């Protein structure tokens, strides 16, 4: 039964670590621009070298 308390404690601690990492990422601006990365794949590359004949 004591192992159950240990596992619950570990899972709560792990959840708090992930929650802290999420808030740290939000504070540092990791998710500020959600539109540009999805549109970047649709734009043509400007610096392509044309094939030589």
mmCIF entry with sequence, helices, sheets and N, C-alpha, C, O atoms, coordinates in Angstrom:
data_MODEL
# 
_entry.id   MODEL 
# 
_entity.id                         1 
_entity.type                       polymer 
_entity.pdbx_number_of_molecules   1 
# 
_entity_poly.entity_id                      1 
_entity_poly.type                           'polypeptide(L)' 
_entity_poly.nstd_linkage                   no 
_entity_poly.nstd_monomer                   no 
_entity_poly.pdbx_seq_one_letter_code       
;(UNK)(UNK)(UNK)(UNK)(UNK)(UNK)(UNK)(UNK)(UNK)(UNK)(UNK)(UNK)(UNK)(UNK)(UNK)(UNK)
(UNK)(UNK)(UNK)(UNK)(UNK)(UNK)(UNK)(UNK)(UNK)(UNK)(UNK)(UNK)(UNK)(UNK)(UNK)(UNK)
(UNK)(UNK)(UNK)(UNK)(UNK)(UNK)(UNK)(UNK)(UNK)(UNK)(UNK)(UNK)(UNK)(UNK)(UNK)(UNK)
(UNK)(UNK)(UNK)(UNK)(UNK)
;
_entity_poly.pdbx_seq_one_letter_code_can   XXXXXXXXXXXXXXXXXXXXXXXXXXXXXXXXXXXXXXXXXXXXXXXXXXXXX 
_entity_poly.pdbx_strand_id                 A 
# 
loop_
_entity_poly_seq.entity_id 
_entity_poly_seq.num 
_entity_poly_seq.mon_id 
_entity_poly_seq.hetero 
1 1  UNK n 
1 2  UNK n 
1 3  UNK n 
1 4  UNK n 
1 5  UNK n 
1 6  UNK n 
1 7  UNK n 
1 8  UNK n 
1 9  UNK n 
1 10 UNK n 
1 11 UNK n 
1 12 UNK n 
1 13 UNK n 
1 14 UNK n 
1 15 UNK n 
1 16 UNK n 
1 17 UNK n 
1 18 UNK n 
1 19 UNK n 
1 20 UNK n 
1 21 UNK n 
1 22 UNK n 
1 23 UNK n 
1 24 UNK n 
1 25 UNK n 
1 26 UNK n 
1 27 UNK n 
1 28 UNK n 
1 29 UNK n 
1 30 UNK n 
1 31 UNK n 
1 32 UNK n 
1 33 UNK n 
1 34 UNK n 
1 35 UNK n 
1 36 UNK n 
1 37 UNK n 
1 38 UNK n 
1 39 UNK n 
1 40 UNK n 
1 41 UNK n 
1 42 UNK n 
1 43 UNK n 
1 44 UNK n 
1 45 UNK n 
1 46 UNK n 
1 47 UNK n 
1 48 UNK n 
1 49 UNK n 
1 50 UNK n 
1 51 UNK n 
1 52 UNK n 
1 53 UNK n 
# 
_struct_asym.id          A 
_struct_asym.entity_id   1 
# 
loop_
_struct_conf.conf_type_id 
_struct_conf.id 
_struct_conf.pdbx_PDB_helix_id 
_struct_conf.beg_label_comp_id 
_struct_conf.beg_label_asym_id 
_struct_conf.beg_label_seq_id 
_struct_conf.pdbx_beg_PDB_ins_code 
_struct_conf.end_label_comp_id 
_struct_conf.end_label_asym_id 
_struct_conf.end_label_seq_id 
_struct_conf.pdbx_end_PDB_ins_code 
_struct_conf.beg_auth_comp_id 
_struct_conf.beg_auth_asym_id 
_struct_conf.beg_auth_seq_id 
_struct_conf.end_auth_comp_id 
_struct_conf.end_auth_asym_id 
_struct_conf.end_auth_seq_id 
_struct_conf.pdbx_PDB_helix_class 
_struct_conf.details 
_struct_conf.pdbx_PDB_helix_length 
HELX_P HELX_P1 AA1 UNK A 2  ? UNK A 27 ? UNK A 2  UNK A 27 1 ? 26 
HELX_P HELX_P2 AA2 UNK A 36 ? UNK A 40 ? UNK A 36 UNK A 40 1 ? 5  
# 
_struct_conf_type.id          HELX_P 
_struct_conf_type.criteria    ? 
_struct_conf_type.reference   ? 
# 
loop_
_atom_site.group_PDB 
_atom_site.id 
_atom_site.type_symbol 
_atom_site.label_atom_id 
_atom_site.label_alt_id 
_atom_site.label_comp_id 
_atom_site.label_asym_id 
_atom_site.label_entity_id 
_atom_site.label_seq_id 
_atom_site.pdbx_PDB_ins_code 
_atom_site.Cartn_x 
_atom_site.Cartn_y 
_atom_site.Cartn_z 
_atom_site.occupancy 
_atom_site.B_iso_or_equiv 
_atom_site.pdbx_formal_charge 
_atom_site.auth_seq_id 
_atom_site.auth_comp_id 
_atom_site.auth_asym_id 
_atom_site.auth_atom_id 
_atom_site.pdbx_PDB_model_num 
ATOM 1   N N  . UNK A 1 1  ? 0.824  -1.197 0.000   1.00 0.00 ? 1  UNK A N  1 
ATOM 2   C CA . UNK A 1 1  ? 0.000  0.000  0.000   1.00 0.00 ? 1  UNK A CA 1 
ATOM 3   C C  . UNK A 1 1  ? 0.864  1.255  0.000   1.00 0.00 ? 1  UNK A C  1 
ATOM 4   O O  . UNK A 1 1  ? 0.468  2.289  -0.538  1.00 0.00 ? 1  UNK A O  1 
ATOM 5   N N  . UNK A 1 2  ? 2.043  1.162  0.603   1.00 0.00 ? 2  UNK A N  1 
ATOM 6   C CA . UNK A 1 2  ? 2.905  2.347  0.660   1.00 0.00 ? 2  UNK A CA 1 
ATOM 7   C C  . UNK A 1 2  ? 3.457  2.704  -0.726  1.00 0.00 ? 2  UNK A C  1 
ATOM 8   O O  . UNK A 1 2  ? 3.742  3.871  -0.995  1.00 0.00 ? 2  UNK A O  1 
ATOM 9   N N  . UNK A 1 3  ? 3.607  1.710  -1.600  1.00 0.00 ? 3  UNK A N  1 
ATOM 10  C CA . UNK A 1 3  ? 4.082  2.001  -2.943  1.00 0.00 ? 3  UNK A CA 1 
ATOM 11  C C  . UNK A 1 3  ? 3.058  2.819  -3.716  1.00 0.00 ? 3  UNK A C  1 
ATOM 12  O O  . UNK A 1 3  ? 3.425  3.612  -4.583  1.00 0.00 ? 3  UNK A O  1 
ATOM 13  N N  . UNK A 1 4  ? 1.786  2.636  -3.412  1.00 0.00 ? 4  UNK A N  1 
ATOM 14  C CA . UNK A 1 4  ? 0.734  3.412  -4.057  1.00 0.00 ? 4  UNK A CA 1 
ATOM 15  C C  . UNK A 1 4  ? 0.861  4.885  -3.704  1.00 0.00 ? 4  UNK A C  1 
ATOM 16  O O  . UNK A 1 4  ? 0.717  5.743  -4.576  1.00 0.00 ? 4  UNK A O  1 
ATOM 17  N N  . UNK A 1 5  ? 1.127  5.188  -2.450  1.00 0.00 ? 5  UNK A N  1 
ATOM 18  C CA . UNK A 1 5  ? 1.323  6.577  -2.033  1.00 0.00 ? 5  UNK A CA 1 
ATOM 19  C C  . UNK A 1 5  ? 2.566  7.167  -2.703  1.00 0.00 ? 5  UNK A C  1 
ATOM 20  O O  . UNK A 1 5  ? 2.565  8.332  -3.102  1.00 0.00 ? 5  UNK A O  1 
ATOM 21  N N  . UNK A 1 6  ? 3.598  6.385  -2.822  1.00 0.00 ? 6  UNK A N  1 
ATOM 22  C CA . UNK A 1 6  ? 4.822  6.840  -3.483  1.00 0.00 ? 6  UNK A CA 1 
ATOM 23  C C  . UNK A 1 6  ? 4.558  7.154  -4.955  1.00 0.00 ? 6  UNK A C  1 
ATOM 24  O O  . UNK A 1 6  ? 5.008  8.187  -5.451  1.00 0.00 ? 6  UNK A O  1 
ATOM 25  N N  . UNK A 1 7  ? 3.839  6.284  -5.660  1.00 0.00 ? 7  UNK A N  1 
ATOM 26  C CA . UNK A 1 7  ? 3.562  6.499  -7.079  1.00 0.00 ? 7  UNK A CA 1 
ATOM 27  C C  . UNK A 1 7  ? 2.647  7.699  -7.299  1.00 0.00 ? 7  UNK A C  1 
ATOM 28  O O  . UNK A 1 7  ? 2.829  8.443  -8.263  1.00 0.00 ? 7  UNK A O  1 
ATOM 29  N N  . UNK A 1 8  ? 1.679  7.894  -6.432  1.00 0.00 ? 8  UNK A N  1 
ATOM 30  C CA . UNK A 1 8  ? 0.802  9.061  -6.534  1.00 0.00 ? 8  UNK A CA 1 
ATOM 31  C C  . UNK A 1 8  ? 1.616  10.338 -6.316  1.00 0.00 ? 8  UNK A C  1 
ATOM 32  O O  . UNK A 1 8  ? 1.432  11.326 -7.026  1.00 0.00 ? 8  UNK A O  1 
ATOM 33  N N  . UNK A 1 9  ? 2.499  10.311 -5.350  1.00 0.00 ? 9  UNK A N  1 
ATOM 34  C CA . UNK A 1 9  ? 3.351  11.472 -5.094  1.00 0.00 ? 9  UNK A CA 1 
ATOM 35  C C  . UNK A 1 9  ? 4.264  11.780 -6.272  1.00 0.00 ? 9  UNK A C  1 
ATOM 36  O O  . UNK A 1 9  ? 4.446  12.941 -6.638  1.00 0.00 ? 9  UNK A O  1 
ATOM 37  N N  . UNK A 1 10 ? 4.839  10.731 -6.868  1.00 0.00 ? 10 UNK A N  1 
ATOM 38  C CA . UNK A 1 10 ? 5.698  10.928 -8.039  1.00 0.00 ? 10 UNK A CA 1 
ATOM 39  C C  . UNK A 1 10 ? 4.916  11.482 -9.223  1.00 0.00 ? 10 UNK A C  1 
ATOM 40  O O  . UNK A 1 10 ? 5.419  12.341 -9.948  1.00 0.00 ? 10 UNK A O  1 
ATOM 41  N N  . UNK A 1 11 ? 3.709  11.008 -9.423  1.00 0.00 ? 11 UNK A N  1 
ATOM 42  C CA . UNK A 1 11 ? 2.913  11.489 -10.555 1.00 0.00 ? 11 UNK A CA 1 
ATOM 43  C C  . UNK A 1 11 ? 2.487  12.943 -10.349 1.00 0.00 ? 11 UNK A C  1 
ATOM 44  O O  . UNK A 1 11 ? 2.453  13.715 -11.307 1.00 0.00 ? 11 UNK A O  1 
ATOM 45  N N  . UNK A 1 12 ? 2.163  13.322 -9.122  1.00 0.00 ? 12 UNK A N  1 
ATOM 46  C CA . UNK A 1 12 ? 1.816  14.716 -8.845  1.00 0.00 ? 12 UNK A CA 1 
ATOM 47  C C  . UNK A 1 12 ? 3.041  15.607 -9.039  1.00 0.00 ? 12 UNK A C  1 
ATOM 48  O O  . UNK A 1 12 ? 2.930  16.698 -9.599  1.00 0.00 ? 12 UNK A O  1 
ATOM 49  N N  . UNK A 1 13 ? 4.195  15.157 -8.586  1.00 0.00 ? 13 UNK A N  1 
ATOM 50  C CA . UNK A 1 13 ? 5.424  15.924 -8.762  1.00 0.00 ? 13 UNK A CA 1 
ATOM 51  C C  . UNK A 1 13 ? 5.755  16.081 -10.240 1.00 0.00 ? 13 UNK A C  1 
ATOM 52  O O  . UNK A 1 13 ? 6.132  17.172 -10.670 1.00 0.00 ? 13 UNK A O  1 
ATOM 53  N N  . UNK A 1 14 ? 5.625  15.028 -11.016 1.00 0.00 ? 14 UNK A N  1 
ATOM 54  C CA . UNK A 1 14 ? 5.884  15.088 -12.446 1.00 0.00 ? 14 UNK A CA 1 
ATOM 55  C C  . UNK A 1 14 ? 4.902  16.024 -13.147 1.00 0.00 ? 14 UNK A C  1 
ATOM 56  O O  . UNK A 1 14 ? 5.295  16.777 -14.039 1.00 0.00 ? 14 UNK A O  1 
ATOM 57  N N  . UNK A 1 15 ? 3.642  15.985 -12.757 1.00 0.00 ? 15 UNK A N  1 
ATOM 58  C CA . UNK A 1 15 ? 2.646  16.886 -13.340 1.00 0.00 ? 15 UNK A CA 1 
ATOM 59  C C  . UNK A 1 15 ? 2.983  18.341 -13.021 1.00 0.00 ? 15 UNK A C  1 
ATOM 60  O O  . UNK A 1 15 ? 2.807  19.214 -13.871 1.00 0.00 ? 15 UNK A O  1 
ATOM 61  N N  . UNK A 1 16 ? 3.460  18.610 -11.820 1.00 0.00 ? 16 UNK A N  1 
ATOM 62  C CA . UNK A 1 16 ? 3.839  19.978 -11.459 1.00 0.00 ? 16 UNK A CA 1 
ATOM 63  C C  . UNK A 1 16 ? 5.058  20.442 -12.241 1.00 0.00 ? 16 UNK A C  1 
ATOM 64  O O  . UNK A 1 16 ? 5.151  21.618 -12.594 1.00 0.00 ? 16 UNK A O  1 
ATOM 65  N N  . UNK A 1 17 ? 5.988  19.546 -12.517 1.00 0.00 ? 17 UNK A N  1 
ATOM 66  C CA . UNK A 1 17 ? 7.158  19.898 -13.325 1.00 0.00 ? 17 UNK A CA 1 
ATOM 67  C C  . UNK A 1 17 ? 6.721  20.261 -14.741 1.00 0.00 ? 17 UNK A C  1 
ATOM 68  O O  . UNK A 1 17 ? 7.179  21.264 -15.288 1.00 0.00 ? 17 UNK A O  1 
ATOM 69  N N  . UNK A 1 18 ? 5.848  19.466 -15.336 1.00 0.00 ? 18 UNK A N  1 
ATOM 70  C CA . UNK A 1 18 ? 5.364  19.765 -16.679 1.00 0.00 ? 18 UNK A CA 1 
ATOM 71  C C  . UNK A 1 18 ? 4.540  21.050 -16.700 1.00 0.00 ? 18 UNK A C  1 
ATOM 72  O O  . UNK A 1 18 ? 4.630  21.819 -17.657 1.00 0.00 ? 18 UNK A O  1 
ATOM 73  N N  . UNK A 1 19 ? 3.762  21.291 -15.691 1.00 0.00 ? 19 UNK A N  1 
ATOM 74  C CA . UNK A 1 19 ? 2.992  22.528 -15.609 1.00 0.00 ? 19 UNK A CA 1 
ATOM 75  C C  . UNK A 1 19 ? 3.927  23.735 -15.490 1.00 0.00 ? 19 UNK A C  1 
ATOM 76  O O  . UNK A 1 19 ? 3.694  24.768 -16.118 1.00 0.00 ? 19 UNK A O  1 
ATOM 77  N N  . UNK A 1 20 ? 4.971  23.604 -14.695 1.00 0.00 ? 20 UNK A N  1 
ATOM 78  C CA . UNK A 1 20 ? 5.956  24.670 -14.575 1.00 0.00 ? 20 UNK A CA 1 
ATOM 79  C C  . UNK A 1 20 ? 6.668  24.934 -15.897 1.00 0.00 ? 20 UNK A C  1 
ATOM 80  O O  . UNK A 1 20 ? 6.910  26.089 -16.251 1.00 0.00 ? 20 UNK A O  1 
ATOM 81  N N  . UNK A 1 21 ? 7.006  23.873 -16.631 1.00 0.00 ? 21 UNK A N  1 
ATOM 82  C CA . UNK A 1 21 ? 7.649  24.025 -17.934 1.00 0.00 ? 21 UNK A CA 1 
ATOM 83  C C  . UNK A 1 21 ? 6.719  24.714 -18.930 1.00 0.00 ? 21 UNK A C  1 
ATOM 84  O O  . UNK A 1 21 ? 7.164  25.523 -19.744 1.00 0.00 ? 21 UNK A O  1 
ATOM 85  N N  . UNK A 1 22 ? 5.446  24.394 -18.865 1.00 0.00 ? 22 UNK A N  1 
ATOM 86  C CA . UNK A 1 22 ? 4.465  25.031 -19.749 1.00 0.00 ? 22 UNK A CA 1 
ATOM 87  C C  . UNK A 1 22 ? 4.369  26.519 -19.465 1.00 0.00 ? 22 UNK A C  1 
ATOM 88  O O  . UNK A 1 22 ? 4.391  27.326 -20.394 1.00 0.00 ? 22 UNK A O  1 
ATOM 89  N N  . UNK A 1 23 ? 4.261  26.901 -18.188 1.00 0.00 ? 23 UNK A N  1 
ATOM 90  C CA . UNK A 1 23 ? 4.162  28.322 -17.852 1.00 0.00 ? 23 UNK A CA 1 
ATOM 91  C C  . UNK A 1 23 ? 5.462  29.059 -18.162 1.00 0.00 ? 23 UNK A C  1 
ATOM 92  O O  . UNK A 1 23 ? 5.428  30.230 -18.540 1.00 0.00 ? 23 UNK A O  1 
ATOM 93  N N  . UNK A 1 24 ? 6.596  28.399 -18.009 1.00 0.00 ? 24 UNK A N  1 
ATOM 94  C CA . UNK A 1 24 ? 7.877  29.009 -18.368 1.00 0.00 ? 24 UNK A CA 1 
ATOM 95  C C  . UNK A 1 24 ? 7.933  29.286 -19.872 1.00 0.00 ? 24 UNK A C  1 
ATOM 96  O O  . UNK A 1 24 ? 8.394  30.346 -20.295 1.00 0.00 ? 24 UNK A O  1 
ATOM 97  N N  . UNK A 1 25 ? 7.464  28.333 -20.674 1.00 0.00 ? 25 UNK A N  1 
ATOM 98  C CA . UNK A 1 25 ? 7.460  28.510 -22.128 1.00 0.00 ? 25 UNK A CA 1 
ATOM 99  C C  . UNK A 1 25 ? 6.502  29.629 -22.531 1.00 0.00 ? 25 UNK A C  1 
ATOM 100 O O  . UNK A 1 25 ? 6.810  30.404 -23.436 1.00 0.00 ? 25 UNK A O  1 
ATOM 101 N N  . UNK A 1 26 ? 5.365  29.723 -21.886 1.00 0.00 ? 26 UNK A N  1 
ATOM 102 C CA . UNK A 1 26 ? 4.418  30.796 -22.181 1.00 0.00 ? 26 UNK A CA 1 
ATOM 103 C C  . UNK A 1 26 ? 5.011  32.152 -21.832 1.00 0.00 ? 26 UNK A C  1 
ATOM 104 O O  . UNK A 1 26 ? 4.823  33.119 -22.571 1.00 0.00 ? 26 UNK A O  1 
ATOM 105 N N  . UNK A 1 27 ? 5.719  32.233 -20.724 1.00 0.00 ? 27 UNK A N  1 
ATOM 106 C CA . UNK A 1 27 ? 6.305  33.494 -20.284 1.00 0.00 ? 27 UNK A CA 1 
ATOM 107 C C  . UNK A 1 27 ? 7.415  33.940 -21.226 1.00 0.00 ? 27 UNK A C  1 
ATOM 108 O O  . UNK A 1 27 ? 7.604  35.140 -21.427 1.00 0.00 ? 27 UNK A O  1 
ATOM 109 N N  . UNK A 1 28 ? 8.149  33.003 -21.802 1.00 0.00 ? 28 UNK A N  1 
ATOM 110 C CA . UNK A 1 28 ? 9.253  33.333 -22.686 1.00 0.00 ? 28 UNK A CA 1 
ATOM 111 C C  . UNK A 1 28 ? 8.838  33.483 -24.146 1.00 0.00 ? 28 UNK A C  1 
ATOM 112 O O  . UNK A 1 28 ? 9.696  33.674 -25.008 1.00 0.00 ? 28 UNK A O  1 
ATOM 113 N N  . UNK A 1 29 ? 7.548  33.402 -24.438 1.00 0.00 ? 29 UNK A N  1 
ATOM 114 C CA . UNK A 1 29 ? 7.072  33.677 -25.795 1.00 0.00 ? 29 UNK A CA 1 
ATOM 115 C C  . UNK A 1 29 ? 7.204  32.537 -26.775 1.00 0.00 ? 29 UNK A C  1 
ATOM 116 O O  . UNK A 1 29 ? 7.357  32.786 -27.971 1.00 0.00 ? 29 UNK A O  1 
ATOM 117 N N  . UNK A 1 30 ? 7.152  31.313 -26.332 1.00 0.00 ? 30 UNK A N  1 
ATOM 118 C CA . UNK A 1 30 ? 7.286  30.183 -27.241 1.00 0.00 ? 30 UNK A CA 1 
ATOM 119 C C  . UNK A 1 30 ? 6.092  30.057 -28.181 1.00 0.00 ? 30 UNK A C  1 
ATOM 120 O O  . UNK A 1 30 ? 6.246  29.545 -29.290 1.00 0.00 ? 30 UNK A O  1 
ATOM 121 N N  . UNK A 1 31 ? 4.916  30.504 -27.774 1.00 0.00 ? 31 UNK A N  1 
ATOM 122 C CA . UNK A 1 31 ? 3.702  30.334 -28.571 1.00 0.00 ? 31 UNK A CA 1 
ATOM 123 C C  . UNK A 1 31 ? 3.119  31.663 -29.019 1.00 0.00 ? 31 UNK A C  1 
ATOM 124 O O  . UNK A 1 31 ? 1.903  31.779 -29.173 1.00 0.00 ? 31 UNK A O  1 
ATOM 125 N N  . UNK A 1 32 ? 3.962  32.673 -29.232 1.00 0.00 ? 32 UNK A N  1 
ATOM 126 C CA . UNK A 1 32 ? 3.448  33.980 -29.620 1.00 0.00 ? 32 UNK A CA 1 
ATOM 127 C C  . UNK A 1 32 ? 2.898  33.983 -31.039 1.00 0.00 ? 32 UNK A C  1 
ATOM 128 O O  . UNK A 1 32 ? 1.818  34.523 -31.280 1.00 0.00 ? 32 UNK A O  1 
ATOM 129 N N  . UNK A 1 33 ? 3.611  33.400 -31.964 1.00 0.00 ? 33 UNK A N  1 
ATOM 130 C CA . UNK A 1 33 ? 3.214  33.449 -33.368 1.00 0.00 ? 33 UNK A CA 1 
ATOM 131 C C  . UNK A 1 33 ? 2.785  32.067 -33.830 1.00 0.00 ? 33 UNK A C  1 
ATOM 132 O O  . UNK A 1 33 ? 3.623  31.216 -34.126 1.00 0.00 ? 33 UNK A O  1 
ATOM 133 N N  . UNK A 1 34 ? 1.492  31.848 -33.889 1.00 0.00 ? 34 UNK A N  1 
ATOM 134 C CA . UNK A 1 34 ? 0.975  30.548 -34.310 1.00 0.00 ? 34 UNK A CA 1 
ATOM 135 C C  . UNK A 1 34 ? 0.611  30.517 -35.787 1.00 0.00 ? 34 UNK A C  1 
ATOM 136 O O  . UNK A 1 34 ? 0.391  29.442 -36.345 1.00 0.00 ? 34 UNK A O  1 
ATOM 137 N N  . UNK A 1 35 ? 0.545  31.688 -36.435 1.00 0.00 ? 35 UNK A N  1 
ATOM 138 C CA . UNK A 1 35 ? 0.096  31.748 -37.821 1.00 0.00 ? 35 UNK A CA 1 
ATOM 139 C C  . UNK A 1 35 ? 1.240  31.544 -38.815 1.00 0.00 ? 35 UNK A C  1 
ATOM 140 O O  . UNK A 1 35 ? 1.085  30.802 -39.785 1.00 0.00 ? 35 UNK A O  1 
ATOM 141 N N  . UNK A 1 36 ? 2.373  32.184 -38.592 1.00 0.00 ? 36 UNK A N  1 
ATOM 142 C CA . UNK A 1 36 ? 3.467  32.166 -39.560 1.00 0.00 ? 36 UNK A CA 1 
ATOM 143 C C  . UNK A 1 36 ? 4.019  30.766 -39.833 1.00 0.00 ? 36 UNK A C  1 
ATOM 144 O O  . UNK A 1 36 ? 4.203  30.432 -41.003 1.00 0.00 ? 36 UNK A O  1 
ATOM 145 N N  . UNK A 1 37 ? 4.294  29.932 -38.841 1.00 0.00 ? 37 UNK A N  1 
ATOM 146 C CA . UNK A 1 37 ? 4.840  28.604 -39.159 1.00 0.00 ? 37 UNK A CA 1 
ATOM 147 C C  . UNK A 1 37 ? 3.920  27.758 -40.038 1.00 0.00 ? 37 UNK A C  1 
ATOM 148 O O  . UNK A 1 37 ? 4.394  26.967 -40.854 1.00 0.00 ? 37 UNK A O  1 
ATOM 149 N N  . UNK A 1 38 ? 2.621  27.920 -39.875 1.00 0.00 ? 38 UNK A N  1 
ATOM 150 C CA . UNK A 1 38 ? 1.714  27.124 -40.705 1.00 0.00 ? 38 UNK A CA 1 
ATOM 151 C C  . UNK A 1 38 ? 1.655  27.638 -42.137 1.00 0.00 ? 38 UNK A C  1 
ATOM 152 O O  . UNK A 1 38 ? 1.360  26.871 -43.054 1.00 0.00 ? 38 UNK A O  1 
ATOM 153 N N  . UNK A 1 39 ? 1.931  28.925 -42.343 1.00 0.00 ? 39 UNK A N  1 
ATOM 154 C CA . UNK A 1 39 ? 1.895  29.493 -43.689 1.00 0.00 ? 39 UNK A CA 1 
ATOM 155 C C  . UNK A 1 39 ? 3.246  29.428 -44.385 1.00 0.00 ? 39 UNK A C  1 
ATOM 156 O O  . UNK A 1 39 ? 3.308  29.571 -45.606 1.00 0.00 ? 39 UNK A O  1 
ATOM 157 N N  . UNK A 1 40 ? 4.319  29.219 -43.649 1.00 0.00 ? 40 UNK A N  1 
ATOM 158 C CA . UNK A 1 40 ? 5.656  29.215 -44.227 1.00 0.00 ? 40 UNK A CA 1 
ATOM 159 C C  . UNK A 1 40 ? 5.826  28.109 -45.256 1.00 0.00 ? 40 UNK A C  1 
ATOM 160 O O  . UNK A 1 40 ? 6.556  28.277 -46.233 1.00 0.00 ? 40 UNK A O  1 
ATOM 161 N N  . UNK A 1 41 ? 5.156  26.974 -45.046 1.00 0.00 ? 41 UNK A N  1 
ATOM 162 C CA . UNK A 1 41 ? 5.308  25.873 -45.988 1.00 0.00 ? 41 UNK A CA 1 
ATOM 163 C C  . UNK A 1 41 ? 4.604  26.145 -47.317 1.00 0.00 ? 41 UNK A C  1 
ATOM 164 O O  . UNK A 1 41 ? 4.884  25.476 -48.312 1.00 0.00 ? 41 UNK A O  1 
ATOM 165 N N  . UNK A 1 42 ? 3.697  27.116 -47.344 1.00 0.00 ? 42 UNK A N  1 
ATOM 166 C CA . UNK A 1 42 ? 2.984  27.422 -48.579 1.00 0.00 ? 42 UNK A CA 1 
ATOM 167 C C  . UNK A 1 42 ? 3.709  28.446 -49.437 1.00 0.00 ? 42 UNK A C  1 
ATOM 168 O O  . UNK A 1 42 ? 3.377  28.604 -50.612 1.00 0.00 ? 42 UNK A O  1 
ATOM 169 N N  . UNK A 1 43 ? 4.685  29.141 -48.883 1.00 0.00 ? 43 UNK A N  1 
ATOM 170 C CA . UNK A 1 43 ? 5.389  30.177 -49.614 1.00 0.00 ? 43 UNK A CA 1 
ATOM 171 C C  . UNK A 1 43 ? 6.548  29.578 -50.410 1.00 0.00 ? 43 UNK A C  1 
ATOM 172 O O  . UNK A 1 43 ? 7.176  28.610 -49.984 1.00 0.00 ? 43 UNK A O  1 
ATOM 173 N N  . UNK A 1 44 ? 6.815  30.165 -51.560 1.00 0.00 ? 44 UNK A N  1 
ATOM 174 C CA . UNK A 1 44 ? 7.926  29.714 -52.396 1.00 0.00 ? 44 UNK A CA 1 
ATOM 175 C C  . UNK A 1 44 ? 9.244  30.193 -51.807 1.00 0.00 ? 44 UNK A C  1 
ATOM 176 O O  . UNK A 1 44 ? 9.308  31.223 -51.136 1.00 0.00 ? 44 UNK A O  1 
ATOM 177 N N  . UNK A 1 45 ? 10.274 29.437 -52.068 1.00 0.00 ? 45 UNK A N  1 
ATOM 178 C CA . UNK A 1 45 ? 11.616 29.830 -51.653 1.00 0.00 ? 45 UNK A CA 1 
ATOM 179 C C  . UNK A 1 45 ? 12.111 30.918 -52.589 1.00 0.00 ? 45 UNK A C  1 
ATOM 180 O O  . UNK A 1 45 ? 11.977 30.790 -53.806 1.00 0.00 ? 45 UNK A O  1 
ATOM 181 N N  . UNK A 1 46 ? 12.675 31.978 -52.049 1.00 0.00 ? 46 UNK A N  1 
ATOM 182 C CA . UNK A 1 46 ? 13.167 33.086 -52.866 1.00 0.00 ? 46 UNK A CA 1 
ATOM 183 C C  . UNK A 1 46 ? 14.578 32.840 -53.376 1.00 0.00 ? 46 UNK A C  1 
ATOM 184 O O  . UNK A 1 46 ? 14.958 33.403 -54.403 1.00 0.00 ? 46 UNK A O  1 
ATOM 185 N N  . UNK A 1 47 ? 15.355 32.027 -52.702 1.00 0.00 ? 47 UNK A N  1 
ATOM 186 C CA . UNK A 1 47 ? 16.770 31.886 -53.026 1.00 0.00 ? 47 UNK A CA 1 
ATOM 187 C C  . UNK A 1 47 ? 17.084 30.598 -53.794 1.00 0.00 ? 47 UNK A C  1 
ATOM 188 O O  . UNK A 1 47 ? 18.192 30.071 -53.686 1.00 0.00 ? 47 UNK A O  1 
ATOM 189 N N  . UNK A 1 48 ? 16.139 30.097 -54.553 1.00 0.00 ? 48 UNK A N  1 
ATOM 190 C CA . UNK A 1 48 ? 16.402 28.893 -55.350 1.00 0.00 ? 48 UNK A CA 1 
ATOM 191 C C  . UNK A 1 48 ? 17.287 29.244 -56.533 1.00 0.00 ? 48 UNK A C  1 
ATOM 192 O O  . UNK A 1 48 ? 17.111 30.290 -57.157 1.00 0.00 ? 48 UNK A O  1 
ATOM 193 N N  . UNK A 1 49 ? 18.232 28.379 -56.840 1.00 0.00 ? 49 UNK A N  1 
ATOM 194 C CA . UNK A 1 49 ? 19.137 28.580 -57.967 1.00 0.00 ? 49 UNK A CA 1 
ATOM 195 C C  . UNK A 1 49 ? 18.545 27.860 -59.177 1.00 0.00 ? 49 UNK A C  1 
ATOM 196 O O  . UNK A 1 49 ? 18.250 26.666 -59.112 1.00 0.00 ? 49 UNK A O  1 
ATOM 197 N N  . UNK A 1 50 ? 18.374 28.591 -60.284 1.00 0.00 ? 50 UNK A N  1 
ATOM 198 C CA . UNK A 1 50 ? 17.801 27.925 -61.457 1.00 0.00 ? 50 UNK A CA 1 
ATOM 199 C C  . UNK A 1 50 ? 18.780 26.896 -62.019 1.00 0.00 ? 50 UNK A C  1 
ATOM 200 O O  . UNK A 1 50 ? 19.993 27.094 -61.945 1.00 0.00 ? 50 UNK A O  1 
ATOM 201 N N  . UNK A 1 51 ? 18.267 25.805 -62.577 1.00 0.00 ? 51 UNK A N  1 
ATOM 202 C CA . UNK A 1 51 ? 19.158 24.763 -63.132 1.00 0.00 ? 51 UNK A CA 1 
ATOM 203 C C  . UNK A 1 51 ? 19.891 25.276 -64.365 1.00 0.00 ? 51 UNK A C  1 
ATOM 204 O O  . UNK A 1 51 ? 19.326 26.012 -65.174 1.00 0.00 ? 51 UNK A O  1 
ATOM 205 N N  . UNK A 1 52 ? 21.153 24.880 -64.500 1.00 0.00 ? 52 UNK A N  1 
ATOM 206 C CA . UNK A 1 52 ? 21.951 25.279 -65.658 1.00 0.00 ? 52 UNK A CA 1 
ATOM 207 C C  . UNK A 1 52 ? 21.682 24.328 -66.813 1.00 0.00 ? 52 UNK A C  1 
ATOM 208 O O  . UNK A 1 52 ? 21.387 23.150 -66.610 1.00 0.00 ? 52 UNK A O  1 
ATOM 209 N N  . UNK A 1 53 ? 21.789 24.854 -68.025 1.00 0.00 ? 53 UNK A N  1 
ATOM 210 C CA . UNK A 1 53 ? 21.530 24.037 -69.217 1.00 0.00 ? 53 UNK A CA 1 
ATOM 211 C C  . UNK A 1 53 ? 22.784 23.433 -69.768 1.00 0.00 ? 53 UNK A C  1 
ATOM 212 O O  . UNK A 1 53 ? 22.737 22.719 -70.770 1.00 0.00 ? 53 UNK A O  1 
# 
